[in-house]
Every structure is written in structure tokens, then in C-alpha cells.
Amino acid sequence: MSELERSIEASGAGRPARWWSEIRLAARGGRHDYTAGPVGRAIFLLAVPMVLEMVMESVFAVVDVFWVAHLGANAVATVGLTETMMTIVYTLAFGLSIGATAVVARRIGERQHEAAASAAVQAIGLGVIVSGLTGLAGAVFARQLLALMGADAGVIHAGTTFTRVMLGGSATAFLLFVINAVFRGAGDAAIAMRVLWLANGINIVLGPLLIFGIGPFPRMGVAGAAIATTIGRGTGVLFACTRLARGSGHLAVKRRHLALHWHTMVRIARMSAVGTFQVFVGSTSWIGLVRILAGFGSVALAGYTIAIRIVIFALLPAFGLSNAAATMVGQSLGARDPQRAERSVWTAARYNLAFLGTLGLLFVSLAPYIVRVFTPDPAIEHVAVLALRTIALGFPLYAFGMVLTQSFNGAGDTWTPTAINIGVFWVMEIPLAWLLATRTSLGQLGVFGAIPVAYGVLAAASTVAFRRGTWGRHAV
């Protein structure tokens, strides 16, 4: 029996009712002390809202593409090219989020709530500065950026407004990442969940209304999708700021905390710069694999794209568990309890192994049925099924690797996972994929096969580095 089950058993209710009670408690949130009590229960209370947050993100990504696909090839191309440019924004935001979570979690664990509030302000201030500059550049040069990305005249004509709104309003996405990272670091995962559900819920409802001009809304085409996204995210940011000001969770940002402290900002920026590069390494490795697959034609690319969309849909909730581990590590180290931090990591890794292992088994067993939802083409279906089954075989390994990686980040040690990512994805995975695809008879299967191999090496390298224990002595 796990720690979580023992904790629930002590409540005296029937098992289904007890589990449901714990899930509702986790989703409702509140002031829980994650540095004391059963580790399994603490991770569960953190992970449930974090997983639900990522589930909503997965649903939004699918729904958004579904509506835009009804507008034709130019609209889809516009979204694809713009999202590629938005990857820069997401990478910077992810990097800053790593630093924000680590610093806030450490201060909360130390019971320095004033310092935690101040650190939150510094992280958000950095987010405003960086996102303001990138958003301004994107709004001004939207047409030129589309041309630079290779868009033809039809796409530029139809999509410039979409790109201008998305890039110009990218500060809303950036600040959503950062503020929610602050909430997660503080242990207020339920608030972060509500913020994202509100933002994406508005987007999902408003998107088709503005795209197709339903009822009193004007028909705006693909530009309507960008406006709906920006309105939804902007509303989410405003709601998040009100929750910070109200102090309804572990963190309360008051007027006295609003001064900028350059020393803290520089410390967060340095940590986040390494975190940004860490995310960049992972992102570019996928681009490298796509480049290798391009040599096998459009069918191979289409099949791989479908498989990866399904994989990402599954991995996003798993990142929720990884984020829970990062928060537990940061707060436990702040409470001067590295043993609890280590127990938290292994417990979260086992939970993630069960979750992703189950999904991997389902993907291997049901791949043809899942893929047929996305394509009627038998040739594309064959490639997608092959890719999905091969990548899913590595899910149990990646379950461990992703938790350990985030745990380093939660401790403020962004260098170790960055070095591991460079070695695994740049030095090993991409060359291996190229060799297997071009120098053996495996062909495109060689590219797919390199991914679970990389997952295995990532898990092994992360485990060895984690057992050394230097992460527990990292200052934040």
C-alpha cells in the first residue's frame, strides 16, 4: 500500500469515496503544508490540479486546430508558421518559469513568505520586460516575418493580421506561463489550474464565434482565432493577478512587494537563461528529426506529425506530475529536508511510470484505431501507427527521465539537465537517427527507433546524476 493509500485509509470512508474526496480536495486547493505529512499525499494534492491544467492545454490545442482547419490551406499554413515563431516566445517563457518556480518554492519552504512574494514580483517583472520587447517586434514586423518563414503571397495576405495579433499579444501567453509557475512554486497548483482553464475556456468558446461570425459576432476568419486566443489569455492573466493580490493561497503580493530588486532579478535571469537553453535543446532535437524524415517524403512527414501530436497530447498531463515533483523538491530543500525531497522524486517517478506506462500500452495496442481518427489515408496511417507504437515503447523510460529533469530544475540546478539534454538529444539522438535511417535498411523506422533509445539514455543519465546528490546542495 502506498503512502497516499495509507493516508486515505486513515479517513475511515469507503475507498471510492475516499479517492473522490482527495481529488476534490486537490482540485479545490487550499493552504496545505507540502513540507510535512505523507509524501505520497502531498504529491497527489499537487499533481491533480497540475495534470488537469495540462489536460486542458491538450484539449485546447486540438480544438483550436480543428476550427482553423475549416478555413482552408492558407489559414492552416498561417497558424503553422506563426506557431513556429511563437516557439521562441514559449521557449523564453518556459525558461523563466523554471527559475520562477525554483526560487518561489525555496522561499516558501523556508517559511519566508515575504521573500517569496518579492521573488514572484521579480520574475513577473522580467516577464513583462522580455515579453514586451518580443511582442513589439512581432507586431511591427509580422508581414516580414511571415515572408522570412517562406510564406507565399496568399498566406501573407490572409494571415498577416493573425500573425500580428498573436505575436503582438504574446505577452499574455508569456505572463500566463510565468505567473502560473509562481503559483506552482508556492504550492497553489489549484489556482494555476483555474487560471489556465479560464483562459482556454474563453478561447474555446470565443474562437468559432469570431472565426465564423456566429450570432452578433463579426466573421473574422483566421484573425478571429488569434483575437480569441489573446482575449482568453489576457483574461487569464488579469484573473491571476487578482488572485496574487488577494492572497488567497500560499502567496500574497501586496504593494510593499512591488519594488524591483535587481540582484534577485539577475539571479533569476541567470538560472532562467540556462533553463531556456535546456528547453531550446529539446525543441531543436525534434526539428532535427523532422529534417531527417523529410528525405523520405511527405507521407513519412505526415505520419510522423500525426503520431507526435498524439504523443504530446499524452505527455502534457505527465508534465503535471513532473511539475509536482519540482515543487516538492524546492519546498523540501527550503525546509532543510533533502531526504523528503529525494523521496518525493522517486514517488513522483513511480506515479508517472504507472501513468505513462499505461498510456504506452494503450497506444501500442490501439494505435490503428487512434490514428484513423486523424487520417483516412492508408499510407499515412501505416507510418503514423509505426511511429506511435515505436515511440510509445519508450514511455516508461521517459516517465522517469522527465520527473528527474524537472526535479533538478526545482532544486535550482538547471545546468545538470541542460548538459544531459545536450548529450542525449544533440550528441546521441540526432546522429543515431541519421545513421539508422540512412546507413541501414530501417529507413524511417530508424528515426522513430532513436526516440525511445534517447528516452532510455536520458533516464539512465538522470538517475546517475540524481544519485550523486549535488542537486540538494544547490543555492537558490
GUGU-294117 format. One record per residue (C-alpha): residue in one letter; y negated, z negated, x negated. Coordinates in steps of 0.02 Angstrom, whole numbers, padded with zeros to 5 digits, always signed. Each point is the difference from the previous one (the first is absolute). Example, Ala and Ser with C-alpha at 12.3 -4.5 7.8 and 13.67 -1.06 7.14 Angstrom:
2
A+00225-00390-00615/S-00172+00033-00069/
This chain:
476
M+00000+00000+00000/S-00171+00049-00068/E-00149-00118-00016/L-00081+00088+00148/E+00155-00023+00108/R+00014-00183-00048/S-00183-00025+00045/I+00024+00082+00168/E+00162-00097+00029/A-00096-00163-00016/S-00106+00043+00152/G+00147-00030+00116/A-00022+00154+00113/G+00121+00144+00028/R+00007+00124-00144/P-00079+00152+00088/A-00137-00110+00072/R-00030-00080-00170/W-00015+00168-00087/W-00118+00064+00134/S-00103-00158-00015/E-00018+00024-00188/I-00047+00183+00019/R-00135-00044+00127/L-00064-00138-00113/A-00010+00122-00146/A-00089+00134+00102/R-00121-00127+00074/G-00046-00068-00171/G-00084-00164-00036/R-00029-00120-00142/H+00169-00011-00085/D+00021-00076-00173/Y+00102+00129-00094/T+00009-00108-00156/A+00111-00129+00084/G+00153-00002+00112/P+00149+00119+00003/V-00031+00158-00101/G+00097+00111+00119/R-00103-00055+00149/A-00164+00023-00095/I+00048+00178-00048/F+00054+00036+00179/L-00166-00061+00072/L-00095+00109-00124/A+00114+00151+00009/V+00010+00023+00189/P-00185+00044+00025/M-00003+00098-00164/V+00149+00105+00055/L-00075+00026+00173/E-00163+00053-00083/M+00092+00133-00101/V+00100+00056+00153/M-00163+00038+00088/E-00059+00099-00152/S+00162+00101+00007/V-00022+00037+00185/F-00181+00052-00022/A+00043+00122-00141/V+00128+00088+00110/V-00107+00003+00158/D-00155+00065-00091/V+00092+00148-00074/F+00083+00036+00168/W-00166+00028+00091/V-00081+00100-00139/A+00153+00114-00010/H-00045+00065+00173/L-00160+00077-00070/G+00082+00127-00114/A+00026+00035-00184/N-00182-00015-00055/A-00015-00174+00075/V+00162-00059-00080/A-00054+00074-00167/T-00168-00087+00013/V+00084-00168+00031/G+00122+00029-00142/L-00134+00046-00126/T-00115-00141+00054/E+00139-00129-00006/T+00037+00058-00177/M-00181-00038-00046/M+00008-00164+00095/T+00142-00050-00116/I-00133-00038-00129/V-00083-00121+00121/Y+00166-00080+00046/T+00048-00020-00182/L-00164-00087-00042/A+00016-00109+00155/F+00180-00047-00039/G-00050-00047-00176/L-00142-00111+00058/S+00112-00076+00132/I+00123-00056-00135/G-00137-00097-00089/A-00071-00071+00162/T+00169-00066+00058/A+00042-00078-00168/V-00165-00092-00022/V-00017-00062+00179/A+00183-00056+00007/R-00019-00097-00162/R-00157-00090+00059/I+00081-00043+00168/G+00152-00070-00091/E-00117-00106-00106/R-00080-00066+00161/Q-00167+00073-00059/H-00050+00076+00167/E-00182+00017-00050/A+00049+00099-00155/A+00119+00105+00105/A-00141+00045+00120/S-00112+00045-00145/A+00136+00107-00079/A+00022+00090+00166/V-00185+00042+00002/Q+00009+00068-00178/A+00148+00112+00043/I-00084+00064+00158/G-00161+00027-00096/L+00093+00107-00127/G+00077+00095+00145/V-00170+00036+00075/I-00068+00065-00166/V+00149+00111-00043/S+00029+00067+00176/G-00185+00032+00025/L-00008+00111-00154/T+00160+00095+00038/G-00046+00020+00184/L-00173+00069-00040/A+00071+00126-00122/G+00132+00055+00125/A-00124+00023+00142/V-00121+00102-00105/F+00129+00112-00083/A+00129+00016+00139/R-00008+00192+00009/Q+00008+00019-00189/L+00145-00121-00014/L+00100+00097+00130/A-00031+00161-00097/L+00050-00088-00162/M+00164-00050+00082/G+00037+00183+00036/A-00046+00009+00184/D-00030+00174+00067/A-00155+00051+00100/G+00082-00040+00168/V+00048-00176-00052/I-00173-00034-00074/H-00085+00061+00159/A+00112-00100+00116/G+00021-00155-00105/T-00161-00041-00093/T-00060-00121+00134/F+00169-00088+00001/T-00003-00019-00189/R-00182-00057+00000/V+00034-00135+00130/M+00162-00059-00082/L-00071-00009-00176/G-00171-00061+00054/G+00079-00135+00106/S+00132-00045-00129/A-00088-00166-00030/T+00078-00060+00163/A+00176+00035-00066/F-00044-00076-00168/L-00067-00160+00074/L+00147-00015+00120/F+00115-00002-00151/V-00103-00127-00095/I-00040-00121+00142/N+00180+00001+00061/A+00055-00034-00180/V-00115-00152+00002/F+00079-00060+00163/R+00175+00024-00070/G-00042-00093-00160/A-00068-00145+00103/G+00159-00004+00105/D-00086+00068+00155/A+00122+00145+00020/A-00009-00007+00190/I-00187+00034-00005/A+00027+00150-00116/M+00130+00064+00123/R-00121-00013+00147/V-00137+00087-00098/L+00110+00150-00039/W+00076+00006+00175/L-00174+00003+00074/A-00061+00136-00119/N+00152+00112+00022/G+00016-00036+00186/I-00177+00064+00030/N+00039+00151-00108/I+00161+00041+00092/V-00085-00009+00171/L-00165+00082-00048/G+00076+00139-00107/P+00069+00114+00136/L-00151-00035+00112/L-00121+00068-00131/I+00115+00136-00067/F+00034+00081+00170/G-00153-00057+00099/I+00094-00099+00131/G-00104-00070+00145/P-00181-00036-00046/F+00031+00022-00187/P-00060+00158-00089/R+00130+00119-00073/M-00026-00017-00188/G+00161+00073-00070/V+00058-00063-00169/A-00169-00083-00031/G+00039-00114+00148/A+00149-00069-00095/A-00113-00050-00145/I-00128-00080+00115/A+00135-00098+00092/T+00072-00059-00165/T-00169-00056-00067/I-00047-00088+00163/G+00167-00090+00004/R-00010-00054-00181/G-00182-00049+00015/T+00039-00108+00151/G+00141-00080-00098/V-00117-00041-00144/L-00128-00079+00117/F+00136-00104+00083/A+00066-00055-00170/C-00174-00053-00055/T-00023-00104+00158/R+00166-00088-00032/L-00053-00038-00179/A-00165-00071+00062/R+00083-00103+00138/G+00123-00074-00124/S+00143-00003+00124/G+00133+00006-00135/H+00017-00070-00175/L-00161+00083-00055/A-00179-00018+00061/V-00141+00102-00076/K-00168-00083+00032/R-00176+00045-00052/R+00013-00109-00156/H+00142+00109-00064/L-00095+00165+00010/A-00074-00005-00175/L+00077+00124-00122/H+00076-00074-00159/W+00016+00136-00130/H+00124-00097-00106/T+00123-00010+00145/M-00033+00179+00050/V+00035+00060-00177/R+00162-00100-00006/I+00058+00073+00165/A-00056+00174-00054/R+00101-00009-00162/M+00156-00056+00090/S-00026+00132+00134/A-00029+00139-00126/V+00175-00027-00068/G+00066-00014+00178/T-00085+00164+00044/F+00083+00087-00147/Q+00166-00077+00054/V-00018+00081+00173/F-00058+00163-00082/V+00159+00008-00105/G+00109-00013+00155/S-00103+00127+00098/T-00001+00131-00137/S+00188-00016-00025/W+00025+00065+00177/I-00117+00145-00038/G+00104+00038-00154/L+00160+00007+00103/V-00084+00117+00126/R-00053+00114-00143/I+00179+00012-00061/L+00065+00034+00176/A-00129+00137+00024/G+00107+00109-00112/F+00138-00002+00131/G-00109+00075+00139/S-00083-00053+00161/V+00162-00052+00087/A+00035-00129-00135/L-00178-00063+00009/A+00003-00012+00189/G+00165-00093+00002/Y-00059-00122-00134/T-00165-00029+00092/I+00091-00046+00161/A+00119-00116-00093/I-00143-00088-00091/R-00095-00027+00163/I+00153-00085+00072/V+00023-00103-00159/I-00181-00057+00000/F+00015-00047+00184/A+00142-00117-00052/L-00079-00065-00160/L-00167-00054+00074/P+00075-00150+00094/A+00095-00046-00158/F-00167-00010-00090/G-00044-00137+00125/L+00139-00108-00072/S-00059+00041-00176/N-00177-00053+00045/A+00068-00164+00068/A+00082-00032-00168/A-00164+00036-00090/T-00093-00126+00108/M+00135-00132-00026/V-00005+00025-00189/G-00189-00012-00009/Q-00012-00155+00108/S+00148-00087-00083/L-00072+00028-00174/G-00166-00066+00062/A+00092-00156+00060/R+00079-00014-00175/D+00174+00031+00067/P+00072+00149-00096/Q+00178-00046+00055/R-00051+00025+00182/A-00081+00165-00047/E+00162+00059-00080/R+00107-00056+00147/S-00119+00093+00115/V+00024+00161-00095/W+00190-00004+00004/T+00001-00050+00183/A-00118+00142+00047/A+00103+00121-00104/R+00158-00049+00095/Y-00089+00023+00167/N-00063+00170-00056/L+00173+00047-00062/A+00071-00036+00172/F-00139+00097+00087/L-00004+00155-00110/G+00187-00003-00028/T+00027+00010+00188/L-00126+00141+00017/G+00079+00092-00146/L+00171-00010+00083/L-00073+00066+00163/F-00088+00144-00090/V+00159+00050-00092/S+00102-00007+00161/L-00125+00077+00121/A-00102+00116-00111/P+00039+00161+00096/Y-00053-00076+00166/I-00159-00074-00073/V-00052+00160-00088/R+00025+00109+00155/V-00143-00092+00084/F-00116+00076-00130/T+00066+00177-00023/P+00106+00128+00095/D+00026+00106-00157/P+00181-00018-00064/A-00047+00042-00179/I-00139-00130-00007/E+00112-00124+00090/H+00135+00020-00133/V-00121-00039-00141/A-00081-00145+00093/V+00168-00080+00039/L+00055+00017-00181/A-00163-00076-00061/L-00002-00142+00127/R+00179-00051-00035/T-00022+00005-00188/I-00162-00100-00002/A+00066-00126+00127/L+00143-00042-00118/G-00130-00080-00113/F-00079-00109+00136/P+00092-00161-00048/L-00058+00020-00180/Y-00178+00038+00050/A+00003-00153+00115/F+00011-00110-00153/G-00117+00103-00108/M-00144+00005+00125/V+00005-00188+00031/L+00000-00040-00186/T-00142+00122-00033/Q-00109-00079+00133/S+00045-00173-00063/F-00071+00041-00171/N-00158+00060+00086/G-00008-00159+00105/A+00003-00100-00161/G-00145+00103-00067/D+00111+00086-00130/T-00040+00181+00039/W+00042+00062-00175/T+00188-00030+00009/P+00035+00103+00157/T-00119+00135-00062/A+00097+00015-00163/I+00165+00003+00096/N-00067+00135+00117/I-00054+00108-00147/G+00170-00015-00081/V+00100+00027+00158/F-00100+00135+00090/W-00089+00097-00137/V+00115-00020-00150/M+00167+00001+00091/E-00003+00063+00181/I-00101+00161-00015/P+00086+00063-00160/L+00170-00046+00073/A-00039+00093+00162/W-00053+00153-00100/L+00155-00004-00110/L+00121-00022+00146/A-00087+00132+00105/T-00024+00134-00132/R+00134-00031-00131/T+00150-00041+00110/S+00081+00076+00153/L-00069-00138+00112/G-00161+00094+00039/Q-00108-00087+00128/L+00129-00140+00016/G-00047-00046-00178/V-00176-00042+00057/F+00064-00104+00144/G+00127-00088-00111/A-00131-00052-00127/I-00085-00109+00132/P+00139-00128+00030/V+00032-00003-00188/A-00183-00046-00024/Y+00017-00134+00134/G+00145-00075-00095/V-00091-00001-00166/L-00155-00075+00084/A+00105-00141+00074/A+00087-00036-00166/A-00159+00005-00106/S-00096-00106+00125/T+00141-00129+00007/V+00006-00015-00190/A-00190-00017-00012/F-00006-00125+00144/R+00134-00112-00076/R-00105-00018-00157/G-00120-00104+00104/T-00162+00048-00086/W-00074+00048+00170/G-00002-00185+00046/R-00123-00037-00140/H-00123+00138+00043/A-00178-00062+00028/V-00098+00066+00150/
